[in-house]
């Protein structure tokens, strides 16, 4: 679980580096995490607000969640949260959202992000998400599936020859 300091940095990362291409996939992966990884209640509410506000329009039943990360739409969600914090939660103040959009600094790099993922799930019964590229996994699965299908098809054709 992220303490207040790391939670602030994670939210700053999401709200300040969304236009940096090298951070977009990491921000999307962060948005896919459960809000229970944040210790601070205000951070949880902000995270849920960003998660809902940045979610792309897709079928929520059939398609996996995806996010609009980058560009004007993202900036608008962040600016609205800063201007009207009561949209996040009644009683939320501008002081609680002042850090949004502020870069967390050079110490927040790839190594910090990977450590943050581990902390996010520390003390929880949920599994840490895969850090590998999904494209590579999909290719491996496709190859294995194709081999399995070709073996099954050859067995089926052998059975058909025996019955004929």
Residue pairs with C-beta under 8 A, 6 or more apart in sequence:
1 36
1 37
1 38
1 39
1 119
1 120
1 122
1 123
1 124
2 10
2 37
2 38
2 39
2 43
2 116
2 119
2 120
3 39
3 40
4 39
4 40
4 43
6 116
6 119
7 38
7 39
7 40
7 43
8 43
8 99
8 104
9 104
9 108
9 112
9 116
10 30
10 38
10 116
11 43
11 46
11 47
11 50
11 99
11 100
12 99
12 100
12 101
12 102
12 103
12 104
12 108
13 23
13 26
13 27
13 30
13 104
13 108
13 113
14 27
14 30
14 31
14 50
15 50
15 78
15 100
15 101
15 102
16 101
16 102
16 103
16 104
17 23
17 27
17 103
18 24
18 27
18 69
18 70
18 74
18 75
19 70
19 71
19 74
24 69
24 70
26 110
26 113
27 67
27 69
28 66
28 67
28 69
29 117
29 129
30 113
31 50
31 51
31 54
31 65
31 67
31 69
32 65
32 129
33 117
33 120
33 129
34 126
35 44
35 47
35 48
35 51
36 44
36 124
37 119
37 120
37 121
37 124
38 44
38 47
38 120
42 89
42 92
42 96
45 88
45 89
45 92
46 81
46 88
46 92
46 96
46 97
46 100
49 81
49 87
49 88
49 89
50 77
50 78
50 81
51 67
53 77
53 80
53 81
54 67
54 68
54 69
54 73
54 74
54 77
55 65
55 66
55 67
55 68
56 66
56 67
56 68
58 65
58 66
68 74
78 100
78 101
79 101
80 87
81 87
81 88
81 97
81 100
82 94
82 97
82 98
82 100
82 101
85 92
85 93
85 94
85 96
85 97
86 92
88 97
114 131
117 128
117 129
117 131
118 128
121 127
121 128
130 137
